Amino acid sequence: MRVLERVERDAAYADLALEAELARLRLAPRDAALATELVFGALRWQRYLDWILAPHSRRRLAALDARVRVILRVTAYQLAFLERVPPFAAVDDAVSLARGRPGVAEYVNAVLRAFARRGVREREPAPPRDPLEALATRCSFPTWLAARWVERWGGAEAEALMRALCERPLLTLRANTLRTTRDDLGARLAAEEGLASRPTPYAPEGLVVTGPGGAPSAWRAFADGAFAVQDEASMLVAHLLAPRPGETVADACAAPGTKTTHLAQLMEDRGRVLALDPAPARLAHVREAAARLGLSSIEALDGTVEALAPRFRAGCDAVLVDAPCSNLGVLRRNPEVKWRRQPADLAVSAARQGRILTAAAAMVRPGGRLVYATCSLEPEENAGVVRDFLAANPAFHPDPPAEFPLPLDPDGFLRCLPHRHGTDGFTAVRFHRDPTAHVI
């Protein structure tokens, strides 16, 4: 409840707020897993939960105090989606949390007991008359975002995408192939942590892990630098850049270092990896990750790419721009984002992305490679930015690889879609700088 209240009232990031609470309380793994499920489940299904709760409340949920609204949502999520906690226990916990102000506990008790008495199908009231509103409500998405996706992909695929983004994400690890192999990492996790695993279908170093193993950062293999936690779509971005041993490579938006360390790993830690980021605290995570994974080729540089790029003009064989974006492709992991984004945010993001991409491009030597990537599926942040960049930078041309683990789109873009590939939503494209380009 404290985590969800911070997200609701203070616009906190759910993952960071939850991490702080779990560190403070030091819960047993089973309880930490339940707390995590409740936080992210209540956020993913927030609109749907409000809809099925509404008939049992004489007051509009939007008019309630944030704490009361959070208590109702998290308990409704337990009752509608989970089976571990008996309904009477979930309701009693909610009432206990609601005590302190006159009448609040009684109100919460009345709403939730009425809700708990209904069957699963009976909990859903009549859907909104408008088909789009009904779809967005059932899939628990803002109507404006559902409308965009229905227009782009059609109703059935848009629904599949929204439902995939409401699922629990897989726990995917990137084996540190400088210290172990994917198979040996899987065997070690089975022996030490009792975890089952299977290879990822596209990324050659990826491992999907299942089982009640607790936080990966607590495993011995993590402390030994045998792996990094990374989604498979994110791994494919570094493969698209294809860094080679001995090259000078830059990661223009490096923190927290997951892709940076992957670049160094693919280069066999031979060469130079420039990690640029304007946030010193986040840049510290890059250094920590590099040290834990035993990588010495990474140089962390504090500053924006616009400020730092002139120091390395035409000095890099390859540059990665994993640009800040709307994050609408990673809503499984950051579900609160979908309740905060507005359509106007996309144009603001695109303008910023264009500036970053242009600055980073100046670092690429003639004949070098440049990858632009976002964890967004929106055209404004991807095709639109690329179109404007190519129009203003004629020395760069699309450069899709002839072969790639996941087939690229006809336009040369890598598009990872949660409902098709089981990954986060990512978009990326590679460019080649003309070897005869004049450098000022």
N, C-alpha and C positions, 0 to 999 in steps of 0.2 A: 504494500500500500504506500509506503514512503517513496519508493522508486517511482511508481506511477503518478503519485501526487506531484513529485518534482517535475516529471515530464509534462504533466497537465498544467501546472501552475507557473513553473519557472522556465519552461521550454528547454529543460535539460535533455541531453542525449541519453536514451534508455540504456545503452550498453555501458556507458561510463558511470551512470548513476548506480546501476546494478553492480558493477564491478566494485565500486566503493563500498556499497552495503555488504556485499559478500566478504570483502576483505576485513571489514569491521567486525562482522558477526562470527566469521569462521564456522559456517554451518557444515554439517556432515554432507558428503557428496549427494545423497538422495534428497536431502532438503534443499540444497543449493540448486539441484536440477529442477525440483518442483517450483522453486521461486523463479527460476529463469523461464520455465514454461508458462507460468502465470503472467509474468510481466509481458513477454513478447506475444503470447496468445491473446491477452486482453487488448493489446495495441493493434495486432493484425486484424482482429475481428471487431474492432470498436464500433463501427457503424451498425454492423449486424446485431451486436449485443444491445445497443441502444434501442434498436427496432423491436427486438423480441421482449425487452424489458418494459417498453412503454405502456402496453395495455394493463400492467399491474401497478402502475403508479398514477396517482391523481395529480401529480405535479410533473411538469416537463423536465426531463433529465437535464436539458441544457441550462435550466434555471437553478439547479441544485448547486450547493457548495462543492468545490472540486473534490474534497475528501469523500463526501457521500457518493458522488458520481463514480469515483474510482472504486470504492468498496462494492457498489452494486455491479459494476462491470466485471471486476475480477472474480466475484463470486458466481455471477452468471456464466462466466467462462468455465469455471470448474464444473458447474452443474450441467452445462450443455455439451462440453467437449471432453471432459476427463472422467475417469471412473475410480481413481485411487481413493479420493476422499469421499466418505459417505455424505449425502446431501445434508443431513441434520448437523453434521460437524462443520461443514462449510458455512451453513447459515449461522450457527452459533459463533463461529469465529468472526463473521462479518458483524454481528450484533455487538460483540465485545469491542471490536475496533471502532464502532460508531458511538460508543458511550462517551459522555462528557458534556453534551449539550442537550437541553430539555427536548424530549420528543424525537430526537434523531434516531436513537436505537430502536424505538418502537416503530418508526416509519420504515427503517431498513428491514426489520423483522417481518413486518406485514408484507412488504413488496416481495421479499425473497421467499417467504413461505408460500405465497400465492404462486410465484413463479415455479418453485420446486414441485408443486403438486401437479403441474401440467406435464404431459408426455412430450417427447422430442418434437413430433410434428405439430402437436397442439400449441407449442410455444410460438410458432410463427403466425403472426396476425395476417390479415389480408395484405397482399403486396401493394405498393403504389400503383396507380393506374397507368402511369407512363412506363412503357417497357424499359426504357433506359434507366429510369430511377429504380425500377424493380431489380434490374440486373446489378446496378451499382450497390444497392442495399444488400442483396443476397451475397454478393462477392466482397462486401465491406470495402468499397473504394469511393473516393470522391466522384461525384457525377461528372465533373469536367474531364477527369482523366479517363474514366470509362468511355465517355463520348469520343475522345481522341482515338482510343484504341479500337473501338467499334468501327469508326470511320476508316481507319487504316487497314484493319485486318478482318473485319466482319465480326458478327456477334459471337459465333462459336469459338473462334480463336481468341478473341478478346477475353471471353469468359475463362478459357483455359489458362491464359496468361495471368489473369487476376487471381484465379484459384491457386495457381502454382506459386505466386508471390505471397500467398497467405499460408503456405506450408512451412514446416520447420526445415531450415536448410541443412544439408548434409555437412558433416564435419569432414573436411578434406585437408589432407596434409601434403606438403611438398617435401619429399625425401631430399636431404642434403647429400647429393650424390658425390660430393667431395669427401664424405665420411662414411657413407653406407650406400646400399642399394635399396630400391623400393621393396624388393622381396625380403631382404634382411630386416628392414624396418618393420614390416608387417609381422614377421616372426618374433621380433623383439617385443613389440607391443602385445602380442598374444601371450608371450611368456611372462612378462613383467606386470602387465596391467589387465590381463584377461580380456583383451579386445579383439574382436573380429575385424577383418579388413578385406577390401577388394581393390584392384587397380582401377584408376579412372580410365574411361574409354578413350580420351583424346590426349591428355597431357602425359608424357612418358614417365614423369617422376611423381605423379599424383597417386594418393592412396585415400580411399573413402573408409572411414573408421566408424564402427558401431559398437555399442555396449556402454554400460554404466561406469565409465572410467574417470569421471570427474573432469576437472579443468585440465586441458593439455599442458598448461604451464607447470603443473605439479608432477608431471611424469619425468622419470629419470632420463628418458631419451631426449626430452626437450632441453633439460639442463646440459646435456652432453652435446647439444647442437646437431642432433641427428635429423631434425625436421623443422619446418616452419608451417604455421597454419595459414593456408591460402586456398581460395576457391579455384576450381579448375579453369574457369574462364579467365581469371586473372593470370594464371600460369601461361595461358596461350598467348597473352600479349607479349611477353618476353620472347617467346619462340617466334612471333611475327617479326620482331626486330632482328632476331638472329645474330646476336653479338658473338664475336669470335675471339679466341685467346690472343692477347697482345694488342688488341684495339684500345682506343680511347673512346669511351661511351659515356653519355650523360643521361641522367634521369632528372628531368626538369622540375618535377613536382614529387619529390622523393619520399617524404614522410608518409607512413611510419617505417618504410624501408622494405616492405615485403617484395615488391618488384625489383627494387635496387639490389637486394641480396640475390635474387634469382638471376639477374643479369650477370653478377659476378660469378655465380655458380656455373652458368652456361659458358663463361669465359675461362673456366678452370682456375679462377682467381689469378689470372695472368693478364696484365694490362692495367688499365686505369678506369675506374668508374667514378664519375663526378656525381654526387648526390646533392641537388640544390633544393632548398626549401626556406621559406621566409619565417617559419616559426621555430625559434631555438628549442623550445620544449619538445616539439615533435621531432626535430632533427636529432635530439638526444636518443630517441627511439631507434633511429637509423644506426647510430654508432653502437648502441646496445645489441641490436640484432646482428650486426656485422661481427662483433666480438664473440657473441654466443655461437655463431655458426663458423667461426674460425676464418673469417675473410679479411684479408689485409689490403685488397686492391681498392677499397672504397674510400673516397675523400668526401666528407660531409662539409658542405659550404652553406653558410648562413646568408640568405638573401633571396630576393625574387629572381626569376629567370631574366626579367627585363633588366635588372641591375647587374647581374653577373655575366650574361651572355657576351658582352663586348670583350671580356677577358679571354674568351675562348673562341673568338670569331673564326669560323671555318676550321676549327681545330679538332673536331670529333668525327670519328668514323660512323657513329650511329648515335641518335638521340631519341629518347622516349619522352613523350608528353602525355602523361596520364592526368588529364586536366580535371580540375575541380568542376563539379557538375551538379545537376539536380539530384543525383543518387536514386533516380526512379527505377533503375534496374536492380537495385540491391534492397528492395523493400522487405524481403524475407528477414534480412539482418537488421534493418533500420526502419521498422514499420511506422514509427512516429512521423517519419518524413512525409508520408503521403497525406497526412492531416495538416501539414504546414505549408506545402508547396502551393503556389498559385500559377495560373497560366502566364502571367507577366514575368515570372521568375526565369522562364526559359530564354527570353531575349536578353536579359541581364547576364545570365550564364554564358550565352553564346558570344556576347561582346567580350567578356573577360577571356574566354577560351581562345578567341581569335588573337587577342593581344599576346597571350602566352605562346601560342603556336608560332606566331610571326617572330617573336624574340628567340625562341628555341631554334627555329630554322636557320638563323644566322650562325649557329654553332656547327652546323653540318658542313663538312668539307665537300668540295666538288667530287661527285661519285659516291658520296655517302648516303646513309639511310636515315629516314625519319619516320617514326610511328606516332600517330595521334590516336588516343584511346579515351573513352569515357565509360563510366558505369551507368550509362543512360541509354535508352532506346529511342529518344526523341529526335526527330529530323533536324530541329533547330540547332541542337547541340552537336550534331554529327555531320550529316550531308550538307547542311547549310554552312557550317564553319569551314568544311573542306572546300566547298565550291568557292567561297569568298577568298580562302587562302590561295588556291590554285590560280584564281584570276589575278591576284596581286603578286604572285611569285612564279613567273613562267619558267624558272629554272628547275622547278620541282614537278615531278610527274608521278601518277599512281604506279606502284610497283608491287602488285600482288605476287606472292611466291607461286611457282609452278605447281608445287605440291604442299599440302598443309594437312595436319591431322583432322581438322574439321573443315568441310568444304566452304569456301568463301562464296559470297553472293556474286552474281554476274557483274556488279559494279566494283568488285574487288574488296568489298568490306567484309571483315570478320564480324558476324553477328551471333552472339551467344544468347539464346532465349531460354528462360527457365522452364517453360512448358514443353519445349522440344528437346533440350539438351540436358536438363537437370542441373544446370549451372546458374550462377548469378547472371543478370542481364548485362552484357558488355557489347560495346561497338568499338572497332579499331580498324585502321587502314594504314598501309605503309606507302611512303613516297621515296623516290630516288632523286638525288640532286644531279643535274646534268654535269658530267665530268668536265665539260668545257666552260662551266659557269664562271663568270668574272667575279672575283672577290675584291671588294674595296677595302 
